[in-house]
């Protein structure tokens, strides 16, 4: 069982519930290392001073805040820690809002909020209260030396705590000039057919139906490559992007609805831009490519080596024939 990321209490009014916080999401990104293409060794990152080019020991590295004029204000780790929010082992629910009032844009990271041993009764009361009221508790707490605004809401058999973005962190649509352009009002027939298309594909949301196809394909490719013999030629599967014939909006909608009603799969949507897949040469091929121009240059004695590695040469007589 995973370890909790935070242990404390959840309070509303005079009721305090001991709780534990567990990550609700476990991302599975594929980790890649930087390697030297010629020998496959790991690349080391070094801290180098931009003024003298010398490597800087970690104990001499400080943080700096960039000013508008390009200068930096230095601050030490100790000074930064003095501004860390005071850690507390309590989440106090300050307000209760309608669940639908929170724009999903504000949600950040989610955690499972579970009761500590002996707190099951008070915890169940809070779950039932929030579910019956249809409201979400808003509070604050400190996690990893950072203060967070949070929303606590019923989820399944328990509670889910989600950190929220602050309003000043959200990019306003008013800053996007493209949205200021007024588009033409949709025609009634276009809207009617578009609604039919939506209804034809309407279903219940089942998360397990959707998979990270890109990750699965990339993992399969890496496994195939790992099974290949060393020095084998690397084959890169290309991707072909086909642009479907263009038609008017209404015709495209009607064709989509007709295909769905007939149980036929829809063609892939058009892709913007060009996709070019260029095979990458192996380290051995890269070395040969670099050495080839040198191999073609005439060397002393009029001999032309055929590879970057000099080998035993046979002497010739004046006619160009090999001598005995």
N, C-alpha and C positions, 0 to 999 in steps of 0.2 A: 504493500500500500504506500502511496506517495506521502510525503511529509507535508504538513500544512505550511503555507507561506506566511501566515499571521495567526496569532492566537490572542483573543481578547474577549470583549463583550459587546453585545448589541443592545442599545437601550432606547426605549420610547416611553416618554413620561417617567414614571417611577419604576417601570419594569426593566430589569436588566437581565439579558440572556447570555450566558457564556457560550462563545461560538469559536469555530475554527474556520480558516479560509483556505480553500484548495483551488488551484488553477483549473478552470473549466475548459480551457483550450490547450492542446499540446501540439504546437506546430511541428511539422516534419520537413523542414527545408533540406535540400541536398547540399552538403558541405563540400566545397572544392578548395584545394590548396594551390598556391602558386608554385609551379615547378620550373626548373631549367629544362628546356626542350631537348638539349643534347644529352644530358645524363640522368634526367628525371629526379634530380635532387631538389629538396625544398628550398624556396627562396626566403632569405631572412630579411626582415624589415628593420632598419636601423634609424635611430634618431640622429639626424645630421643637422648641424647649425648652417643656416642659409648664408651667414656672413663669412665664415672661415672654412666651411666644408668639413669640419671635424665632427666626429661622433660625440654626442653629449650623454653622459651618464644619467640614469633615471633620476638620481637624487638632485640633479641640477635643472630638472625640467619643471617649470611653473606654468600656471594658466594665465592667460591674458585676455582681457575684454577689448575688442576692437572698437575704436572711436570713429566718428565720421571722417576725421581728418587723416586717418590711417595710423595714428598712434595706438598703442596698447597700454591699458592699465593692468599692471600685474597684481595678482592676488594669490596668496598661499592656500594650501589645502586646509590649514588650521582656520584661516579667516573664513573660508567657505563653509566649513563645518559649523562655525558659530552662527551662521544664518539658516542652518537646517531647521525645519519645523520641529517643534517639541513633540517627541514621540509619545503617544498615548495608547493605552490598551482598551480603547472604547470607541465605538461608532455610535454617535447620538443621532437619531433620526429627527431632523429639525422640522421638516415639512412632509406633507403627504399630498401628492398630485395625481391627477388622472393619468393612467398609463398611456393613453393615446396622445397626451399633450407633449410627450418627449419625442422630438424628432430623432429618428434612428441615426441621423448624422452625428448626434452628440455622444452616442455610445462608443466606448473605447474597448477596454479589456474586461472580460467577464470571469467571475470566480464563483465556485460553489460555496455557500455559507451553510455550515452544518453545526448542529448543537454539540456542545461538550457533554461529557458524561454527567448525567443527573439533571440536565437542563432540557430534556425532551418535552416536558409538559408546557413550559413557558414558550419554547420554540414553536410547538404545534399551534399554540394560541396565536402567535404572531402570524404564522402562515395562513391560518384560517381567517384572521382579521383582515389581512391585506387582500386575500382572495375575495372575501365577501364584499369588501368596500370597493374593490376594483381600482385600488390606488397603489402608488409606488412610494416608498419612503426615500427621502432625500437627506443625505448626511455627509459628513466629512471624516476622513481618517488619514493617518500617515502610514505609508508603506514604502520601504526602501529609501528612507530619508526624504520623501517627497509627499507633500500634502495632496490629497485627491478629493474631488467632489464625486459622490457615489450615489447610485440608485439601487435600492433593495426591493426586489419584486418576487412574487411567487413563481416557482418554476418546477413543474413535475411534483415530486413529493416534498420538496424543500424550498429553499430560498436561493436566489441568484443575486450576487452583488456585481454591479458593473460600474467601472470608473467612467466618468463623464468628462468630455472636453469642456473647458470654460468658453463662454461666449466670445471672448476676445481672441480665441485660437481658431475659431471657425471663419473660413473665407466667405464673405458675403457675395451673393450673386450680383449685387449692384456693381461690383468691380469687374464683371465680365461684360465687355462691350458687345459680344455676340448676342447676348440675351436681350439687349436693348432693341434689336432689330425686330420689327413687327412682321410676322409671317402672314401669309394669306389665310383667311378663314377656311377651314376644311369644308368641302362640299358635303351636302347631306348624304349623298350616295356613298362617298368615300368613307364617311364616318360609320354609316350603316354596315358596310362590308368589313371595315376594320373591327367593329364590335363582333361581327360574326366570326372573324378569325380568332379573336381572343376567346370567345365562347367555345370554339371548336377545340381549343387546347387547354381549356380550364380543367384543373385537377386539384387535388389536395397536395399540400407541400409535404414531401417525404424526403428528408435530407439524405437518406441512404441511397436514393436513386442517382445521386450526383457524385461523381468521383473526380479526383484530380488527374485527369487524363494526361496532361502534360508531364506530371511527375512519374506516372506509371510508364509512359513511353520512354522517358529519359532513363529510368532505372533499367528497363529492359535493354536499351541500347548499351548502357554501361556494362551490364552483365554479359552481353554478347561480346563486347570488346575485350572484357577480362578473360574470356575463354579462348580468345585467339592466340595463336602462337606468337611469340616475340619476333618482331621483325616483319610480321605479315603486313600486307598492304591494308591501309585503313580505308574502309568504304563508308561514305556518308550518304545516307538516304536523303534525296532531295525532296522538296515540297513543290508541288505545282499549284499555282493559283490561277483559276480560270474565272474570267469575268463573264457572268451570264449576260445574255442579251438584254439591253435596256428597253424598258417599256414605260408607259405612264403609270402613275401610282395606283389608279383604280384597277388597271389590268393585273398588276402584280398582286394586289390584295385578292382579287377574284380567283386568280390561279392558285393562290395559297389555300383559300377556303376549299376550292374544288379538290385539290390534292389531298387535303386532310380528310374530307368526307369520303374520298375513294380509298382511304387507307394507304396512300402513297407517301413516301418520305419527301420532305421538302428539300430542294436543292440548297447547297451551302450559300450563305449570304455573300455578296460581293465584298472583296477586300480592297482597302484603300492602299495605294502605293505598290511598289514592286518588291517582290521577295526574291532575293538571290541567295542561293546556297552554294558556297564555294568550298570544295574539299580542301582540307588542311594537310599539308605534307608532314610526313613523320620526321623525327629528328635526323634519321639517317639520310632521308631525301633532302632535307634542308642543308645538311653539310655538303652533300654532293653538288647541290645547286650553287653554293658559295664557292666551292673549290673548282667548279667547271671553268669559269673564265680564266683562272690562274693556270689551269692545265692546258688551255689553248694558246697561251702566250708562248712565243718561241724562246727556248732556253739556249744557253751557250752550246756551240758545236752543232747548231741546226737541228737538234733533237727535240721532239715534241712528245712529252709524256702523255699518256692516255688516262691518268688518274692523278689524284692529289697526292698519292703515296709513291715516291720514286722507287723504281724496281731495277733490277740488273739490266743494263743496256748492252746490246750486241754491237760490235764495231762494224763499220761498213767501209768498203773501198771507195775509190773515186766514182765508180759507176752506180753507187747506191746499193749494190748487192752486198749481202752480209759476207764478211770475210771469214775465212776458216779459223 
